[in-house]
């Protein structure tokens, strides 16, 4: 949203005699591309980090998931040890 307002303000302030409109759009897109990409990457990293950290938290669902995983691994270990 803010970038759309900034785009309109920047492109509206460039006189067509100084820079053709399509060139102004290209220059703006070049400058804004990297901050946009970085923002998207940061958002993805934040979401992945939050999802990875959730099972280690103190919440009820996280504790239940850890208990279930412990039971499953214990049962699997017992089956493997009995068959060996």
C-alpha positions in Angstrom: 0.0 0.0 0.0 2.7 2.4 1.0 4.8 1.5 -2.1 1.8 2.2 -4.3 1.3 5.7 -2.8 5.1 6.3 -3.1 5.1 5.1 -6.7 2.3 7.4 -7.7 4.1 10.4 -5.9 7.4 9.6 -7.5 6.2 9.0 -11.0 3.9 12.0 -10.8 6.7 14.3 -9.8 8.9 13.4 -12.8 8.2 15.7 -15.8 7.9 13.8 -19.1 10.4 16.2 -20.6 13.1 15.2 -18.1 12.5 11.4 -18.3 10.0 9.5 -20.4 7.2 7.9 -18.3 8.2 4.3 -19.2 11.8 5.0 -18.2 10.6 6.5 -14.9 8.6 3.3 -14.2 11.6 1.2 -14.9 13.9 3.2 -12.7 11.3 3.1 -9.9 10.8 -0.7 -10.3 14.6 -1.2 -10.1 14.9 0.7 -6.9 11.9 -0.9 -5.2 12.5 -4.5 -6.3 15.2 -5.2 -3.8 13.4 -3.9 -0.7 10.3 -5.8 -1.8 12.2 -9.0 -2.3 14.0 -8.6 1.1 10.7 -7.9 2.9 9.2 -11.0 1.4 12.2 -13.2 2.3 12.2 -11.8 5.9 8.5 -12.6 6.2 9.0 -16.2 5.0 12.0 -16.7 7.4 9.9 -15.3 10.3 7.0 -17.7 9.5 9.3 -20.7 9.1 11.1 -19.8 12.4 7.8 -19.4 14.2 6.5 -22.8 12.9 9.8 -24.5 13.8 9.8 -23.0 17.3 6.2 -23.8 18.1 6.7 -27.4 19.1 9.3 -26.4 21.6 7.0 -24.0 23.4 5.1 -24.4 26.7 1.6 -24.7 25.1 -0.8 -27.6 25.6 -0.7 -28.6 21.9 3.1 -28.5 21.8 3.3 -30.7 25.0 0.8 -33.2 23.6 2.8 -33.4 20.3 6.0 -34.0 22.2 4.4 -36.7 24.4 2.9 -38.4 21.3 6.3 -38.3 19.5 8.0 -39.8 22.6 5.4 -42.6 22.8 5.8 -43.4 19.1 9.6 -43.5 19.2 9.5 -45.6 22.4 7.1 -48.1 20.8 9.1 -48.2 17.6 12.3 -48.8 19.6 10.7 -51.6 21.6 9.5 -53.3 18.4 12.9 -53.0 16.8 14.6 -54.3 20.0 12.2 -57.2 20.3 12.8 -58.2 16.6 16.5 -58.0 16.8 
